[in-house]
């Protein structure tokens, strides 16, 4: 069984029967949150339909909270699946990263920046 690094004493922003939300320990931007299922498994594609629906509800509810608290002007949503994608924590988690005007010089290309030379096209 995989041991989860997320089962620590961090404050939970939200919680449901399917999962919970915490602030990222190493945030990319202010308000960076992780949406995490209670069941410990590593790959999003192993999620049940109930987990997908529940995690998606948490994602939308978290966005509402972040909109009210931080007023971001955009968001990135990301899930790493497998070590070749950069996954280092083997408990599925969805990154919800608030974005702000001017937080980087040229954000065009968005999530394509996971491979920096492919971001600009």
C-alpha positions in Angstrom: 0.0 0.0 0.0 1.2 3.5 -0.8 1.8 5.8 2.1 0.4 9.3 1.6 2.5 12.3 2.4 -0.7 14.4 2.5 -2.1 12.8 5.6 -0.4 15.3 7.8 -1.7 18.1 10.1 -2.2 20.7 7.3 -5.5 22.6 7.5 -8.1 21.3 5.1 -9.7 24.0 3.0 -12.6 21.7 2.1 -13.5 18.1 2.6 -16.1 15.7 1.1 -16.8 12.0 1.2 -14.5 11.6 -1.8 -11.5 13.8 -0.9 -10.1 17.0 0.6 -8.3 20.2 -0.3 -5.1 21.6 1.2 -2.8 24.5 0.3 0.4 23.3 -1.5 3.4 23.1 0.9 5.5 24.6 -2.0 3.1 27.0 -3.8 3.7 28.2 -7.3 1.5 31.2 -6.6 -0.6 32.5 -3.7 -3.6 30.2 -3.2 -2.1 27.2 -4.9 -4.2 24.2 -3.7 -4.2 20.5 -4.0 -7.4 18.5 -4.5 -6.8 14.9 -3.1 -8.9 11.8 -2.9 -9.2 10.0 0.4 -8.3 6.7 -1.3 -4.6 6.5 -1.8 -3.7 5.7 -5.4 -1.3 7.3 -7.8 -2.8 7.6 -11.2 -5.8 9.7 -12.2 -6.8 7.1 -14.8 -7.4 4.7 -11.9 -10.2 6.9 -10.5 -13.7 5.6 -10.2 -16.5 7.6 -11.7 -17.6 8.7 -8.2 -14.0 9.9 -7.5 -13.9 11.9 -10.7 -17.2 13.5 -10.0 -16.4 14.2 -6.4 -12.9 15.6 -7.1 -14.3 17.8 -9.9 -16.9 19.2 -7.4 -14.1 20.0 -5.0 -12.1 21.6 -7.8 -15.0 24.0 -8.6 -15.8 24.7 -5.0 -12.1 25.5 -4.3 -12.1 27.9 -7.2 -15.0 29.8 -5.7 -13.1 30.1 -2.4 -9.9 31.2 -4.2 -11.9 33.7 -6.3 -13.2 35.3 -3.2 -10.0 35.3 -1.2 -7.4 36.1 -3.8 -9.2 37.4 -6.9 -6.9 35.7 -9.4 -7.2 36.6 -13.1 -6.7 33.0 -14.3 -6.0 29.4 -13.3 -3.9 26.4 -14.3 -5.2 23.0 -13.4 -2.7 20.1 -13.5 -2.4 16.4 -12.8 0.9 14.5 -13.1 0.5 10.9 -14.1 3.6 8.8 -13.9 7.3 9.6 -13.2 7.9 10.7 -16.8 5.3 13.4 -16.3 7.2 14.6 -13.3 5.0 12.9 -10.6 7.0 12.6 -7.4 4.2 12.0 -4.9 2.4 8.7 -5.4 -0.9 9.8 -4.1 -3.1 11.4 -6.8 -3.5 15.1 -6.4 -4.9 17.9 -8.7 -3.1 21.2 -8.7 -5.3 24.3 -8.8 -2.9 27.2 -9.4 -4.3 30.7 -9.3 -2.7 33.0 -11.9 -2.3 36.7 -11.7 -1.6 39.4 -14.4 2.1 39.9 -14.4 3.1 36.8 -12.5 5.4 36.0 -15.4 6.4 38.0 -18.5 4.7 36.0 -21.1 2.3 33.2 -20.0 1.2 32.3 -23.5 1.4 28.5 -24.1 0.2 27.9 -20.5 0.6 24.2 -19.5 2.7 23.6 -22.5 5.5 25.1 -20.4 6.0 21.7 -18.7 8.4 21.3 -21.6 9.8 24.9 -21.7 11.0 24.8 -25.3 7.5 23.8 -26.4 5.6 26.5 -24.5 5.9 29.2 -27.3 4.5 28.2 -30.7 
